[in-house]
């Protein structure tokens, strides 16, 4: 039985990790930290965990945790994670970091979009935790940088096309929509019910911090630097991401060829589902699951392909993918604990 610790248990991602881990047959959740809720049972902070998780939240420093788990999830804000990772690695622990602190390989790029980095020596070691692309590297790692939610939806949708060179990367436009849980659990005027209910808005236009992460990974797939137009939107729903991506299609590729490309690329991937011709993903069909649904349409009139992907931002976009990475790190079946079907309605 692998002992796992959850650092930062009081956010939506922390709650989702606890929900998944409490049903995992090969791990034991041994510690949950929260400064805000120290001394409270986690099931009091999140009543849906009653009878499932009996841990009491603690406010403890990293050094006091070392003997209590073999692997740690860091569900903490950016900057906080980089201060914790060196101690955990020095103690021989494995880490899945759900912040952005180790996703960007170039420290200068990270600092341009976030803040100064205090643990740059670990950037080259950290493995970007998208198992469908980096499975072998994740299995050998000790530090995994769990991808962002928007990037997961975009990279998985584009990977087969970019690898095969059938689209022009210079034409990429990404239009993504997220549920409000993507903004975190902290109080914010922008996520109040009266601000969000019956509304739909773009935000961080031309400046969202997930942009360099997406560009880093799709540049790797394309084999050359790629710059994208990325616009996120906020929807009045609790969870889910739908990304619509537009790209110029190179000559000589029809819809049948594209479908074969997707199906071959993801044939052995349990969590990527290619929609039948004429069907497109919807957030309600991935809710609560670790699935990424992908559909597409070749628009012959414009010479473009339109790709649509859907994920649950808290599962495949965060906690579920983190558990997928944990399974690989610990030599467990990759899908263990993640087999639940989506919730509908």
ABEGO torsion letter per residue (X at the ends): XBBBBBBGAABAAAAAAAAAAAABAABBBABBBBAAABGBBAAAABAAABGABABBBBBBBAAAAAAABABBBBBBBBGAAAAAAAAAAAAGBBBBBABAAAABABAAAAAAABBBBAAAAAAAABBBBBAAAAAAAAAABABBBBBBAAAAAAAAAAAAAAAAGABBAAABBBBBBBBAAAAEABBBAAABAAAABGBBBBBGBGABAAAAAAAAAAAAAAGBBBBBBBBBBBBBBABEBBBBBBBBBBBGBBAAAAAAAAAAAAAABAABBBBBBGBBBBAAAABGBABBBBBBBBBAAAGBBBBBBBBBAABAABAAAAAAAAAAAAGBBAABGAABBBBOX
